[in-house]
Amino acid sequence: MDMDLVDDLELLDDYDDLEFDRFGVAAADTSRQVRVFDCQSYTCVQPQTLFSLSTVTSFRGSNMYCGCAKHDYVTGLLLVAVASGNGQWPVAKNKNKYDTTSAAEYRDGKDMQGIPWERLHYSRDDYRGKRLNEYMNYESLFRSHELLDSECKQVDKKGTFYDFCFNTRLARSTVVHFQLRDLVWATSKHDVYMAQNYSVMHWSSLLQRGEEVLNVIDNVFPKQYVDQPGVAFCTSVTDDDDNITNTVDVYESPNGSTRVITGNNDCVVRVFDTERFRLLSHFTFPWSVNDTSVSPDGKLVAVLGDSSDCLIADLQSGKEIASLKGHLDYSFSSAWHPDGRVLATGNQDTTCRLWDVRNLSRSLAVLRGRIGAVRGLRFSSDGRFLAAAEAADFVHVYDARAGYSREQEIDIFGEVAGVSFSPDAEALFVGIADRTYGSLIEFRRRHRYDYLDSYL
């Protein structure tokens, strides 16, 4: 189960977060509403003039409550899923030397997250052993994991694909629902969006400054066009007050039109047209939908939910094409390789399974986590790397070119709020949710310039 580092490590720092002040975007929330916004129109708009929903929950559009948001680079649409709750942005104060860690400081021996181990009663290695022994992974289905070890791929963990660059506690995410961790999304190697409490925040790694982009403290009643700067559309997803929207995503259909896909606890996946804001289709499944992801060609959709089986369906008809069997628990994350041939699914059984769409009778490979559920998955845009984020402490970066047999294991402390590659795959961002050590960690891609050897 989830553990806050404050429960174990002393509260050493007396500061809060940076206060941000601006916003604008698109969203779905527990009031079953979806809103679509133009990313270009929210510049300099103050939060009090914007619409507001409730506590931010989903970035990218694949996971409920605290899941996801996705930026479409062609249309400029950014989609965010949100849910209810309470929270507020405090003002930064008493900034100290532990607020940030640079690459140079890290090389000189400072902890990546700024945790002052020299002031604690045990070393980093001792505490790592404690976490490995005591962390309790949450499971919905209590099935034997006895055969998992024999299925899992043997991986070389000595790879280093991304080098540590910078860590800041002035940008941090808040996990509202422990099962959903897609709270970080990078739109460039210098721009990152995160969700915290009532707000969606933007962090500039160049300026080392953040700002509020969307404040979601109140609800907006559904209507066709919203009289708010940057808000294009607002509609109800379902009329059932007991269900929430778990996943929202923007994708491009085969004919080139931009569409929005949502998944809900009412077991229905819905597709909306962003030009006329119409409900184009809806498909019902036998269980609550936790995550959907559309294939790069816009023809297939992976549907994951409160079942150990994952489905691939035809996005035009909703007809089930394949049932993916092998996971032992509920799934909450998925990602397609850019070539459309491989689907990755993350599960509470602590594994990520890879599926070749040309042969879905069994998984292509099974990648095992260290301590918890795999709650976040991302492929880099060039298809070279797959990032798999566990619920806490570990992010695994696999080399797809090496058949996923080489891995960089990023060893940190705290609940992982989300992970995101930049669009050019040059940066990797990891969000940590923790009352004291919550932060945003930036890694930069390592390159080998073998042609320089000719000059030596």
Secondary structure, DSSP 8 states (H G I E B T S, - for coil): ----GGGTS-----------------EE-TTSEEEEEEGGG-TT--GGGS---SSEEEETTSSSSS--EEE-TTT-EEEEEE-----------S--TTSEEEHHHHHTT--TT---GGGSSS-HHHHHHHHHHH-----SS----TTHHHHS---B-B---EEEEEEESSS----SSTT----EEEEETTEEEEEETTEEEEEETTTTEEEEEEE-SS----BSS--STTEEEEEES-S-TT--EEEEEEEE-TTS-EEEEEEETTSEEEEEETTT--EEEEEE-SS-EEEEEE-TTSSEEEEEESSS-EEEEETTT--EEEEE---SS-EEEEEE-TTSSEEEEEETTSEEEEEETTBTTS-SEEEE-SSS-EEEEEE-TTSSEEEEEESEEEEEEEEGGGTT-BEEEEEEEEEEEEEEE-TTSSEEEEEEE-TTT-EEEEEEE----GGGGGG-
